[in-house]
């Protein structure tokens, strides 16, 4: 798939600047809706073979892919399946996941992002992780807050982690930092981009 929009500047090697560039590009994509439809299909097909019954997701912001419609379809197939959205623990700065369903009570967190209000918490077996950008072998470029890395370092057993994002976020020269926890798989609107062997 060719990109209908491309920034006229080279991607920065400075991660702070790169995040802004990739977010601006994502929000300016004229075919973002079409890409989202493709990624919904990719996610739904990928989930068919999975055995997990609990998935942690996220509320989409800043032009991110909205995985919730595909996850809701997934949950309808089995009453034991649950979807969770993150709630930030202010003390540990880690994420806890609380049950979400369409129409459940919601409230804004400290960052203005909707979160479930007073629903049950659970530890997800599979975690969908939004990506501003992504690199080789499961490397993820997030917003820089470190919430997912801290959460994954603390969760035992560690859930299967699946990055989701649009094809424009590929950064082939992305290098890991010591705190980075690589993803187990990466899904884009172009299909399965990468998956750890044996997953």
C-alpha positions as CSV (number, residue, x, y, z in Angstrom):
1,X,0.0,0.0,0.0
2,X,1.4,3.4,-0.9
3,X,1.2,6.3,1.4
4,X,-1.0,9.2,0.1
5,X,0.7,11.5,2.5
6,X,4.3,11.8,3.5
7,X,6.1,14.3,5.6
8,X,8.5,16.4,3.5
9,X,11.2,16.1,6.1
10,X,13.4,13.1,7.0
11,X,12.4,11.2,10.2
12,X,14.4,12.6,13.1
13,X,16.8,10.4,15.0
14,X,15.8,12.3,18.1
15,X,12.9,10.1,19.6
16,X,11.1,13.1,21.1
17,X,11.0,14.8,17.7
18,X,10.3,11.5,15.9
19,X,7.2,11.0,18.1
20,X,5.8,14.4,17.0
21,X,6.6,13.7,13.4
22,X,4.9,10.3,13.4
23,X,1.8,11.6,15.3
24,X,1.4,14.5,12.8
25,X,1.7,12.1,9.9
26,X,-0.8,9.7,11.4
27,X,-3.4,12.5,12.1
28,X,-2.9,13.9,8.5
29,X,-3.5,10.6,6.7
30,X,-6.5,11.1,4.3
31,X,-7.1,7.4,4.2
32,X,-6.9,6.7,7.9
33,X,-10.5,5.4,8.0
34,X,-9.7,2.9,5.2
35,X,-6.5,1.8,7.0
36,X,-8.5,1.4,10.2
37,X,-11.0,-0.9,8.4
38,X,-8.0,-3.0,7.1
39,X,-6.5,-3.2,10.5
40,X,-9.8,-4.2,12.1
41,X,-9.8,-7.2,9.7
42,X,-6.2,-8.1,10.4
43,X,-6.8,-8.1,14.1
44,X,-10.0,-10.1,13.9
45,X,-8.3,-12.8,11.7
46,X,-5.2,-12.9,14.0
47,X,-7.4,-13.4,17.1
48,X,-9.2,-16.4,15.6
49,X,-6.4,-18.8,16.6
50,X,-5.7,-17.3,20.0
51,X,-6.6,-19.2,23.2
52,X,-6.6,-16.1,25.6
53,X,-9.9,-15.1,27.1
54,X,-8.9,-11.7,28.6
55,X,-7.4,-8.9,26.6
56,X,-6.1,-5.5,27.8
57,X,-6.7,-2.8,25.3
58,X,-6.6,1.1,25.2
59,X,-8.8,4.1,24.5
60,X,-7.6,5.5,21.2
61,X,-6.2,9.1,21.2
62,X,-4.4,11.3,18.7
63,X,-5.4,9.4,15.6
64,X,-4.6,5.9,17.0
65,X,-6.2,2.8,15.6
66,X,-9.5,2.0,17.5
67,X,-9.3,-1.8,18.3
68,X,-12.5,-1.8,20.4
69,X,-15.0,-2.7,17.6
70,X,-12.9,-5.8,16.7
71,X,-12.4,-6.7,20.3
72,X,-16.1,-6.4,21.0
73,X,-16.9,-8.8,18.1
74,X,-14.3,-11.2,19.6
75,X,-15.9,-11.0,23.0
76,X,-19.4,-11.7,21.6
77,X,-18.3,-15.2,20.6
78,X,-17.7,-16.5,24.1
79,X,-19.3,-15.1,27.4
80,X,-16.0,-15.8,29.3
81,X,-14.1,-13.3,27.2
82,X,-13.3,-10.0,28.7
83,X,-11.9,-6.7,27.5
84,X,-10.1,-4.3,29.8
85,X,-9.0,-0.7,29.5
86,X,-6.1,0.8,31.4
87,X,-6.4,2.8,34.7
88,X,-3.2,4.4,35.8
89,X,-2.0,3.7,39.4
90,X,-0.7,7.1,40.5
91,X,1.8,5.6,43.0
92,X,3.5,3.0,40.8
93,X,2.8,4.7,37.5
94,X,1.7,1.3,36.2
95,X,-1.4,0.3,34.4
96,X,-4.2,-1.8,35.9
97,X,-6.9,-3.1,33.5
98,X,-10.6,-2.8,34.3
99,X,-13.4,-4.5,32.5
100,X,-14.9,-2.5,29.6
101,X,-18.0,-3.1,27.6
102,X,-20.1,-0.8,25.3
103,X,-22.1,1.6,27.5
104,X,-20.2,0.8,30.7
105,X,-19.7,3.8,33.1
106,X,-16.7,5.9,32.1
107,X,-14.7,8.8,33.6
108,X,-11.7,10.8,32.5
109,X,-8.3,9.9,34.0
110,X,-5.7,12.5,35.0
111,X,-4.7,12.8,31.4
112,X,-8.2,13.4,30.1
113,X,-8.5,9.8,28.6
114,X,-11.7,7.9,29.3
115,X,-11.4,4.9,31.7
116,X,-13.9,2.5,33.1
117,X,-15.5,3.6,36.4
118,X,-15.9,1.1,39.2
119,X,-15.7,-2.0,37.0
120,X,-13.8,-5.2,38.0
121,X,-10.0,-5.2,37.6
122,X,-8.2,-8.2,36.1
123,X,-4.8,-9.1,34.7
124,X,-4.9,-9.6,30.9
125,X,-3.6,-12.7,29.2
126,X,-3.0,-10.7,26.0
127,X,-2.3,-7.0,25.8
128,X,-2.8,-4.8,22.8
129,X,-0.3,-1.9,22.8
130,X,-0.7,1.2,20.7
131,X,2.4,2.2,18.8
132,X,3.4,5.7,17.6
133,X,6.2,3.9,15.7
134,X,7.7,0.4,15.6
135,X,11.0,-1.1,14.6
136,X,12.7,-4.5,14.1
137,X,12.0,-7.5,16.3
138,X,9.1,-6.1,18.3
139,X,10.6,-2.7,19.1
140,X,7.9,-0.1,20.0
141,X,8.0,3.7,20.0
142,X,5.4,5.0,22.5
143,X,4.6,8.4,23.9
144,X,7.6,8.3,26.2
145,X,5.8,7.9,29.5
146,X,7.1,4.4,30.1
147,X,3.7,3.1,31.4
148,X,3.6,-0.1,29.3
149,X,7.3,-0.9,30.0
150,X,6.8,-0.5,33.8
151,X,3.5,-2.5,33.7
152,X,5.0,-5.4,31.6
153,X,8.0,-5.6,33.9
154,X,5.7,-6.1,36.9
155,X,3.1,-8.4,35.5
156,X,3.6,-12.1,36.3
157,X,2.9,-14.1,34.2
158,X,3.7,-11.6,31.5
159,X,0.9,-11.3,29.0
160,X,1.4,-11.8,25.2
161,X,2.0,-8.3,23.8
162,X,0.7,-7.3,20.4
163,X,1.5,-3.9,19.0
164,X,-1.0,-2.3,16.7
165,X,-0.5,0.7,14.4
166,X,-0.5,1.9,10.8
167,X,2.2,1.1,8.3
168,X,3.6,4.6,8.2
169,X,5.0,4.0,11.7
170,X,7.8,1.7,10.6
171,X,11.2,3.0,11.7
172,X,13.8,0.5,10.5
173,X,16.7,2.0,12.4
174,X,14.9,2.1,15.8
175,X,17.3,0.9,18.6
176,X,16.2,-0.5,21.9
177,X,16.8,1.3,25.2
178,X,17.6,-0.7,28.4
179,X,14.1,-0.3,29.8
180,X,12.3,-1.3,26.5
181,X,10.3,-4.5,26.6
182,X,9.9,-5.9,23.1
183,X,6.5,-6.8,21.7
184,X,5.6,-10.4,20.8
185,X,3.9,-9.4,17.6
186,X,3.1,-6.4,15.5
187,X,-0.1,-5.9,13.4
188,X,-0.6,-3.1,10.9
189,X,-3.1,-2.2,8.3
190,X,-0.8,-4.1,5.8
191,X,-1.1,-7.4,7.8
192,X,1.1,-9.3,10.4
193,X,4.3,-7.3,10.3
194,X,6.3,-9.4,12.8
195,X,5.7,-12.2,15.3
196,X,8.0,-13.9,17.8
197,X,8.9,-17.5,16.9
198,X,6.7,-20.0,18.7
199,X,3.9,-17.5,19.5
